Amino acid sequence: MRMDIEDGIRNEGGAWHIPVTFTDDTGQVVRRELDVIPEDTLEWRAAEYGIDPADTATLMDIVIAEAHMTPEDWEQGTHLHSAPDIDTARADHLARCARVKLRHRFSTRKKTSPLNAVRDLSPLDHEVVGIKAEHVHRQRKQLAATAARTAKPVRESRPDRVARLRAELLGPSEKQQQDARWRRARPHREED
């Protein structure tokens, strides 16, 4: 099935409204859709995946492909917040987008593309992209810390499990508390 981006793109309420038509191999119209994309989506994708904001061709590929991904497409590879790094997330996401482009045989790079309005009029401020990229970095770091904190060893030995649960559930033992009080009460002496 072929997907064509139609004329009539408009920005309304801070979002791009992009009409698309799907045709079969005989040229018969199968269905029409309207993709609605927030006007700052190009900035966000540049920030999220470490893409140069000047590379609007790649950013447009991503934005249009995302609107037509199936659940199976989304299951492929890692994602922004699950990948070990941004390079891996970007490579996997670009591979997903390429599969969608091939399946629907569409182009966002024609010189006379109706998408030129989106490309030319969407905000793409380098400083704002940097701010958004820092936000993404902090979110990824926070999620990684949460995952590390909540991760449990797959197989703990019995003594390790008993010790961990004792510390988590009961706190320090009476002897550990006495030792801590003794260390606090004992004056610190420097050795000569």
N, C-alpha and C positions, 0 to 999 in steps of 0.2 A: 504494500500500500504506500502511496506517495502522499506526502504532506506539503502543502504550499502555504506560505505566509501571504496573506492577502493585503491589499491596500485598505485604508480605513483605520489604521492604528491611531489611537487617541490616548491622551493622558487625562484621566479623570479621577479626582479625589486622591491624588498622590500615587496612582497606580496606572501602569500601561495596560491597555485593553488591546490585545493582539488577535485579530480574526485569522483562523486557520481552516483550511479545507483539506479533507482527505479524499483521494480518488483511487479507484482500483486501476489495474493494469490497462483497462480499455479507456480510461479517462472519465469514467462515470463517477459522479460525486457520491461518496458513501456517507459522509457526515461533515458537518461544520461545527467548529468549537470556537470558544473565545477564551484565550489564555489571559489571565489577569495576574500581573506581576508588579509588586511594589517598585516604585521608581528608583529606589536606592539598592536594588538587588545586585546590580553590577559591582557596586562598591563592596557590598558584603561578600560576594564570591571572591573578589580580588583579595580581600582581607583574610577570609577563611582559608583559602588554598594557596596563598602566597603567589598570586598571579600579578604581573605588572599591570597596573590600571590602564596603561597605554595599549595593552593587548586586548582591545575590545572584540576582536573576532573570536578569540577563545572564550571570553566572558559571555558573548551572545550565544555561542554554541551550548555552553553550560546551561544558561537560563532557559533557552527554548527546549533543550533536551530534557531538563528536569521536569518540565510540565507534562511530559509524555512517557515517563518511566513507569514501568509496571512494577508490582511487588517483587517479581523475579529479578528485575534490573537492580532494585535497591538492595537485594540480598547478596549481590556479588561484591566481593572484596571488603575492605575495611571502610570505615566512615570517619568523618572529621574528628569525632570525639572518641573513637575506638582505635584509630590507627596509632602505631608507635610514634609517628612523627608526621609533620605536615606534608613532606615529600611523598610519603606512602599514601596518605589520604588523597592528595592531588592526583597521583598516578591512577589510583583505583577509581576516583570519580570521573576523570577524563576518559578512562576506558568504558565506564558505564555510558557516558554521554556519546561516545563514538558508536557504541552498539545501537543506541536509539537513533542516531543520525542515519546509520546504515539501514536499519529496519524501515524507517519512514522516508528515506531518500530525500532529505531536505537540506537546503543550504541557507546559511545565515550570512554568507560572504559575497553575494552578488553585488556588483557596483550599483545596481538600481533597486536594491532590496528595500521593501517597505520598512525593514528594521533599521534603516539608517537613521530614522527619527529617534528611535530608542537609543541607538548607539551615540548619536550626537547630542541629545538633550538630557540624558540621564546624568545625575551628579556623579563625578568621578574625581574627587579631590584627593590628591596624594596624602595630605595631612590627615584627612578624615579616614582614609583607608588605613593609615598607620595607627590611628586611635582604635579603630575597629579590630585591627590585627592584634593589638595589645590585649584588647578585651577577650578575643578568641584564645590567645595564649594563656591568659589567666584562668579562663573557664576550663581549658584542657588540663592545666596544672591542678586546679581544684578537683576535677573529676578523678585524675590520676591519684591524688592524695587520698581521696575518699575510697577509691578502689583498693589502694594499698592498705589502708587502715582497716577495712572490713574484710579483706581477704584472709582466709584461714588456710593453714597448711592442709594439703589434701589428705595426708596420712600422718597423724601425730602418734608418737609412742605414748604408751599409757602414762609413764611418769611425767612426760612433758604436758600431756593433757590435764593430769591431776594438778600439776603446778600452775598451769595457766588458769584453770578454773578456780583454784584456790585464791590466786591473786585477784582475778576479775570479780569473783563473787563474794569473797570473804575479806579481802584486803590483807594487810600485813598481819602476821601471827603475833601473839602476845610477846614472844621472844624477840621478834624483829622490832616491835614497838619499844621494848625495854632497851635494846641495843641502841636504837635511834635516840632515846632520851639520854642514855649514858653518854653518847658521843656529843650531844648538844651541851650537856652539863660539864663535861670535862674541859678544862681550859686548854687552849691551843698553846703548845710550847714549840719554839723553834729549836732545832738541833744545832749544836755548835760545830 
